[in-house]
């Protein structure tokens, strides 16, 4: 039986592919693994039935036979471990790819979420205009460090891996802000991720939920 | 040869065990793996030689023969995969433990870092007093959800795992704020983590850097 993931019934970003189910869809497409999707309203996401699967009442979840997972990083790593194409065979390179997954969600995404919280949750506050540059600067520091490490390489460490998948997905959260285009190397890196056929299929699938048109 | 980790030469938290090397020390102690420590000044941490190991100029790093890792989550998972005691043998339970590692750093730690940024970086700002309750509330929501899931269980999913190690370490960042003690279940959960002999050994080792007294 195919695994089932959960996603927003009404995409909060109008199908721009920024919700976290996109990371899991992309990984499944890279792996060539068909999957089912269970769509959830915002209310259903916070209801006890979904909380039983996801303690924090969010998407995505991942169900495969009697296994239930609930965090995009954990799900992507699970997929990467059970299919070819997302983790190198060499043990050291594999450990480094996993470290990049954690760097994406714990070092790069943290200031990006703080930036998005400011934009989405504090736009009407008296401090918004004065505080935003501080938060933007925290994001820029991380982007600069990441860009320095990437240099002219195609991917973060050798061939494309689950580390790149998570990093590109995290960086894409910045697309609406225009910040991504300030660094040519990172912009090209993200564009390489988006150009992958697996990304394209995943993007089309999540967009179809919003437009109501299948494949 | 024993692996070498890096840590702060001058502990910013005066040896309270809140720096991220603590997570790696604890995992190594759980694994029974001796290790060496390379201490870094703040300047050395941002210098090119260290940046070659850690793109974001932080601690901890992990060096083992020709493998270099740089993110606490990635390092702890690497240790957990190569030693007994931090991941269950059952494949599904193992995937769930890893999902809890990601939940710790990407769902629970994110608002905690935002809270700490407010306390450490924005204390002198005009908006500090008015904004802080908003940020505190974001943390409380996550803590409440985590507490609901934990319930009366000893650990998050069966036996103690790397998922608990990361979660306890993340929650400990809240200790100075007093917020941890607002929830009896979470406070007891963290106390169980701290009571583990491996935690105690790791804590003593990081404290010795600050006090200048070895073991």
Interface residues (C-beta under 8 A of the other chain):
Chain A: X51 X55 X56 X57 X58 X66 X67 X68 X69 X70 X71 X72 X73 X74 X75 X77 X78 X92 X95 X96 X98 X99 X100 X101 X102 X103 X105 X106 X107 X109 X110 X113 X114 X117 X121 X122 X125 X126 X127 X130 X131 X134 X138 X142 X145 X146 X148 X149
Chain B: X51 X55 X56 X57 X58 X66 X67 X68 X69 X70 X71 X72 X73 X74 X75 X77 X78 X92 X95 X96 X98 X99 X100 X101 X102 X103 X105 X106 X107 X109 X110 X113 X114 X117 X121 X122 X125 X126 X127 X130 X131 X134 X138 X142 X145 X146 X148 X149
